[in-house]
Amino acid sequence: MLEFTERFNVRYSKFLACKRGFDQTGEYMFLSQIRKRRSIRKYTEQPVEPEKMEQIVEALLRAPTSRGLNPWEFVAVTKKSLLEELSKLKPHGASFLKDAALAIVICADPSIAETWIEDNTIAAIMGQLTAESLGLGSCWIQVRGRDYSSKQTAEAYVADLLDIPTNLKIESIIAIGYGDEEKPFKETADLQYEKVKLNSYRSLYKP
Ligand SMILES: Cc1cc2nc3c(=O)[nH]c(=O)nc-3n(C[C@H](O)[C@H](O)[C@H](O)COP(=O)(O)O)c2cc1C
């Protein structure tokens, strides 16, 4: 009877730990997701389920913004022909978009908030981490400041393709899909802890 009670207690404390956000090894589940995250550029043909897309969109809209001004707007793209065209937005670093199941184009109206780049970036990473937590892979594709050709910016090309009004700046596109590649996650020992200081720039932070 005592043994049963002990086993029950161990199981119950693991259950409670999970509910509080820890996994069974006592790590925060959120941090273990972050440890596993890598940029994924190869995808299977499996579509992203509408309920997963809904959760990603909700995460974007819950992103914090300066003064709560929410200058961002998003265009979700699922149509294969559009993904194919979008993948040509610049000569390098976007071709894999043609195989993604979903792309989120991250735009903003700079007249609403001068912090639009920060606001957009935070929304994008919230979308990426939510995708990761749902078993999806993702990769950021830089649009702002890139060129489609010597005559057209990548922004103008994307705006043209998706009818995005000229008052909106396009910062990036997040490519999302079920990953078709495995990447090792970085060892904690390989992280650049020398870039972190404690109390003074001259004093290294030691974990
Ligand atoms: C601001 C920014 C721009 C990026 N632009 C691109 C891009 O245009 N194409 C691409 O394939 N990856 C892009 N990436 C992904 C980076 O290459 C990737 O995050 C980096 O190499 C580290 O790899 P990891 O994400 O697997 O840890 C970008 C990432 C950031 C944060």
The ligand as a Gaussian input file, in Angstrom:
#p B3LYP/6-31G(d) Opt

LIG

0 1
 C       16.810000      39.258000     -39.196000
 C       16.975000      37.885000     -39.785000
 C       17.020000      37.737000     -41.161000
 C       17.127000      36.460000     -41.709000
 N       17.055000      36.332000     -43.076000
 C       17.050000      35.093000     -43.613000
 C       16.823000      34.934000     -45.015000
 O       16.565000      35.883000     -45.757000
 N       16.864000      33.666000     -45.514000
 C       17.117000      32.575000     -44.725000
 O       17.152000      31.452000     -45.257000
 N       17.314000      32.689000     -43.384000
 C       17.269000      33.914000     -42.812000
 N       17.401000      34.065000     -41.451000
 C       17.633000      32.881000     -40.599000
 C       19.097000      32.875000     -40.122000
 O       19.939000      32.545000     -41.205000
 C       19.245000      31.850000     -38.963000
 O       18.397000      32.233000     -37.913000
 C       20.685000      31.809000     -38.456000
 O       21.540000      31.298000     -39.447000
 C       20.826000      30.947000     -37.201000
 O       20.362000      29.623000     -37.428000
 P       19.190000      28.985000     -36.547000
 O       17.947000      29.843000     -36.707000
 O       18.995000      27.593000     -37.111000
 O       19.643000      28.958000     -35.116000
 C       17.256000      35.317000     -40.871000
 C       17.214000      35.485000     -39.489000
 C       17.058000      36.738000     -38.954000
 C       16.941000      36.882000     -37.448000

